[in-house]
Amino acid sequence: MQTAQLTSAGWIILGVGVVIAAAGFVWAVSPPGETRIARWSSHHGLGLTESNRAVIAAYLRRTRALQFLGAGLGWVSSPVNISLVGRPFPLGDSWVMLAVAGYLVGAAVAEVVCLGRPRPPATVRAAALAPRTLFDYVPAASVWTIRVLPFATVILAVVYAIAPKNPQRGVDPSVAFVVAAAIVVVAFAALTEWFSRIIVLRPQPAITDDLLAADDAIRAGSIHSLSAAAVALILLSLGWTLLSLAGVTVNPQLGAIVSGLGVACDLGALIAWIVLGHVTNWQVRRGASLVSG
Amino acid sequence: MILRIDSSSAIPPYEQIRGQLATMIATGLLPAGQRLPSIRQLAADLGLAGGTVGRAFRELEQGGFIASRGRHGTFVSDHVPARRPDRERALLEAAGVFATQAVQAGVDPRRLLDRALKSIGSNAALDQTS
């Protein structure tokens, strides 16, 4: 069995990552400033009021802290695993992929915490008669990307299985592993959409217009974070499959093309994560006044 | 548009849902073709079982108030039976039911109405419209 250990460069990258994650965590757990709250609200077309400002501040604090914690733990998980077991994870030494996966888990845990809160007791309960759908909270392009892109991984796995291999290099990773990874990506995409729908259908008591708008913006923010991380992970998986194919193919031209595509997928993952998760402006497409309307 | 369920009421929750939706549809507050929330969404928001909301929807569909269009959702029917063009008349009927129930329960309906108006903050709106 092959053993592995961290190089000097690896330790430096690990250290830089830990420092960034720790600084990010400290920043995230501190109460968000007015500018940060205003910027987030502006991204979601939310008008801030006295009552919804506190809700947004608490949400930002909770989600950002768990996202940074998850990303940090993901980042260090590979070197810790190498130190303990003496070999990298089966999917390779992709610290970025593990950091994004950790971020996604952190974002999901933040939602689970929110879902688990008991409903305040009330004799009279109210609900707005406005349907909520996933497409109200996230761009359709994002939903369809998460639905369609995993099948590209499956197709690539099939190509990997049937492509002529270079006999001198051996087949690493194995065909079975690449096919299994592709199936996991499809299942992961389905799980992401299912979880997003749970967030959409989370109970939304009809309260006041400003709190309802804040609740909608929070749902949109959460689903954007999850979708962004999911798209990034799927693209990174696609990139991993392409680079694996480049490593085993006997055809140098095909190898060069798929290598380029693999790197493009990795870059695309980073861009998708930043753009969809942190830059995109999104106002929930529902009636402006549901309570008093 | 808000649906309210009083868990302390003697009227079963499914009947409260059915009655409110039927009144909203009959008075035109919910127009024909308006999409309604899914049973699952309403049940979650109101803290009720899906079967309770489902029963109300089934009865409304049997009464011709709403129509299910499969995976596209549930919509207010285009041909609501006995649709009344006069909103005031329909609301008067609903108010009559309310007043009767209040008197039967030994409660002054005017006092309840005042409290209800205050709770939804409609007094100001009523002043503006009158």
Interface residues (C-beta under 8 A of the other chain):
Chain A: R119 T123 V124 R125 A126 A127 A128 L129 A130 P131 R132 L201 R202 P203 Q204 P205 A206 L290 V291 S292 G293
Chain B: M1 I2 L3 R4 I5 D6 S7 S8 M24 L30 R35 L36 P37 S38 R40 Q41 L42 A44 D45 L46 G47 G73 G121
